[in-house]
Amino acid sequence: MSSEFTLNAATRSDLGKGASRRLRRLENKVLGIVFGGTKEPTPITVAMNEIVKLAESEAFFTSLVNLSIDGKSEQVVVKDMQRHPAKETIMHIDLMRISATTKITIHVPLHFINEDICAGVKGAGGTIAHALNDIEVSCLPKDLPEFIEVDMGPINVGENLHISNLTLPEGVESVALTHGEDHDLLVSAVNAPRGGSDEDEEETGTESEAPDEGSEAAE
């Protein structure tokens, strides 16, 4: 089960643009929304320094979060977080209420392991290329993984890993694969090194020299 975080928030009643600018600039707040469940969506504000500290942890985005709004606590997960396109400051956060008996869909990061001992890299000089950094999964909150490991150790040159090749924790399923085999996306591959080997170059050189030798013999 993923670790839990705590986030303090306050409800926001003034929803105008002027109020939003004031909250961001003068009070150093991050605006947000809490939605889902049987309750109405609730606009909130959280302290910038608090959310920045939590966002430093990758696990924050795939964990159960204890959200305290005006002193009342409920469990949520982070569904989205928007940053300023130039300054990278956090502008807005979307939080979804969860129920212990209802499955949630969420993007979980992929952790690639054993790349330093990958068969295709060490044995054939190949290079590893990642097509995905995360996948969308569906599971109950109690089964939510912080990340999914992808073992690159046994992968040889020319071999690919797709979502169906991943080992998902019990109770966790890929959302993409529920749509059919044609959604079995590429995750990672080991590509052959560019150019030929030294032996190939030697053979090529020998063949290119043969006509010259023949020409000299004819002369």
N, C-alpha and C positions, 0 to 999 in steps of 0.2 A: 504493500500500500504506500502511496506517495506521502511525503512529509506534509505537515500542515503549517500554514503561515497565518499571521494575524494582521489585519488591516483595519485602521480606525477611519470612520467616515462621518459626515454630517449631511443631512438632507438639504437640498437646495430648492428654495421656493422662487427666487428671482431668476427667471430664465432668459432675460433679455441679453442682447449682445453687449451692451454697456456693462452689465453686471458680470458677464463672463470675462470681459477684459480686465475689470477691476480685480476679480478673484485671482486671475492668473498673474497679473503684473504686480499688484499692490499687496495681495495677501499670500502670494506664492502657493496657490492651490492648483490641483489638477481636477478637472471636471470629469464626471463619470455618470454611468447609468447602470442600475441593477434591474435585471429583467428575469422573466421565467417564473415557473410555478403558478400558483393561484393568485399571486399578488400583482398589482399594477406596477408597471415600470416606475422606478424611483430615481430621480436625478440626485446626484450626490457630489460632494467635494471631498478630496483627501489631501493631506499635506504633501507638498512636492518632495521634501526631503525623505519622508517615509516611503513613498512609492518608488523613489529613485533607489533607495537602499534595497528594497525587496526585488526590484527589477534586475539588480546585479546578479541574482541567482537564476540560472536557467530553470531550476525546479519550480520556481514561483509560477511559471506559465503552465505547468502540468500538475499542479497540486491542488488539494482542497484548501481553500482559504477561509479562515474564520473572519467574517466581516462584521464589525460592530458599528451599527448606524445609530447614532444618538443613544448609545448604551445598550441597544438591543442587538443580539448576535444571530447571525444566520450563516450557513455555509454556501460558498460560491466557488466558481472557477473563472479564470480569466479567459474571455472569449476573444478579445481584441484590445490592442493598445496602439494609439496613434501618436507619432512623434512629429515635431516640426521638421519639414523637409530640409531646411538649411541648418538649423541650430541643434537638431537632434533632441531637443527638450521634449518631455512627455506632455502631450496636450490633452489627451482624453483616454479613458479606460472603460471598457465594457465588461461587466461582470454578470454571470448567469447563475441564478439560484439553482441548487441541486436537491434531488431527493434520493435517499438511499436505495429506493426501489426502482428508479427510473434511469435508463441508460443515457449517457451523454456522448456526444461526438466532439472530438478535440484533436488538434494537431500535436503529435508527440515527436520530439527530435530523435534523430538517428545518431548513435554513437558508433563510429567505425573503429573496430579494434584489430590488432595484429597486422596492421598495415606494414610495419617494419619487417615482418617475417612472411609477407605475402609470397606464395609460391611463384606467381607470375612475375613478381618484381625481383626477388632474389635469384631465381633460377634462370630467368629469361630476359631480364632487364626491361620488363614492361612498366607501364605507368598506370596508376589508378585514377579513374575518372568517376566522380560522383554525379549522378543525375538528380538525386533527391537529398534533401537535408532533413526532411521530416515526412511523416505520413499521417493521414487522418484515421483515427480509430474510433470504435464504438465500444463502450463497456459501462458497467456499473461504477459509481464513484469509488467503491472500495477496491476495485481492480485497476484503477487508473495508474499506469506506469509513468515514472518521471522521464524515462527514455527507453529506447529499444536498441539493443546491441546488434551490430552487423559484423560478423566475423569474416575478415578478408584473408585470413591465414591460408586456407586451402585453395583459393581461387587462382587458376592458371591463366596465362595469356590467352586472349580470345574468349574467355568465359564471362558471362554476365550474371548479375544477381537481380532478380525481380522481386516484387512485393511477396509473391507466393513462396519465395525461397527463405523469407525471414521467419524466425522462430518468435512468435508472439506469446506473451504471458497468457496463462489460463484465464478465460473470461474476456479476452480482448480480441476483437476482430477488425480486419481492415475494411474501411468503408468502400474503398475503390473496388475490392474484390467482390463485394456484394452486388456490384453492377455487371459482373460477368468477366470471363477470361480476357476479353479485349481491353479490360481496364487494369490488367496486370502490368503496371508500369515498371520501367527500368529503374533500378536503385543505384547500381554501381557496376563498373566494368574494369577489366584489366586489359589495356590496349598494348599491342605489340610495339616494340621500340621503332622509332622512325629510322629508315635506311636499313641496309642489310648488315649482317655480321661481318667480322674481319675475313672469315673464310670466303663469304660471298664476294667480297671486294677483290680478294686474291684471284678467285676463279674468273671474275669478270675481267681483271687485268690480263690474265693469261690468254683469254680468248681474244682480247682486242689486239694483243701483240702478234698473234698467229699470222694474220695476213701480211704483216711487215716482213716476218721471217720468210714467208713464201715468196714475196716479191724479190727479196734479196737473192734467194736461191735461183729464181728465174733469170735474174740479171747475171 
